[in-house]
């Protein structure tokens, strides 16, 4: 379902729009089934769901890297700033301002932390002074990286590698960052630190985020809006506060159940899914 525009907001405030897309792998495996979502300018939108729900595939559909995994968008469209971008190369999309941070902290392990960051500016036509200024901006948000800037990225901690990948994305001067599973494999304290930085980048630098995340509790605390995926479909969406208080979401995704309510999985799964998809 599309995001409901707030009073004073118009369609030009939607920077990213995914319209009823279907994705097939290897020409036969249907993974996404009519997924639609919208990301407003300056928002933090969470894409939620269990492992295998279709979150990463949705992110990769937007960044146009499905082809590397024998996947393709077979129906629907993807728009950025009101223009279709699903036929662009990943490189062209980055130049327009949409950058993906992939799950799994993909660093160039043999390069130093600073060399990794500099690769993020590769697609830009910038002077050395501008790039140095951007480096200092990244270091202001990730002071730990400044201390480790001469270290090989492969020898840094998991949390530091996640910081490198986000910092590298910032070096491309994006307007939208697609952040895939930022909490994966990190200790709770580091997860909070990463999300606090996301919040700061959103509020101070105006970066819009679409983040795919299994940690629903943390994601809804920092997001402004959320979509819940299940088996390749959007089954629920709404502002983050409403989703966090929704009884179905609490029971199924947050592990909480009020009173003597029976197990969602045991007796209400079909009934609730039917209501969600109505």
Protein Blocks (a to p, Z undefined) as FASTA:
>chain_A
ZZdddehiafklpmbdcehiacdeehlacfbghiacdddehiacddeddehilmmmmmmm
mnopmmmnopacfedcddeehiafklpcfklmmmnopacddehiiacfkbcfklmmmmmm
mmpccdfklmmmmmmmmmmmmmmlmmmmmpcfklmcfklmmmmmmmmmmmnopabdcdeh
klgopafklmmmmmmmmmmmmmmnopacddddfblmlmmmmmmbdcddeehiafbdcdfk
lmmmpmklmmmmnopaehjbdcfklmmmmmmmmmmmZZ
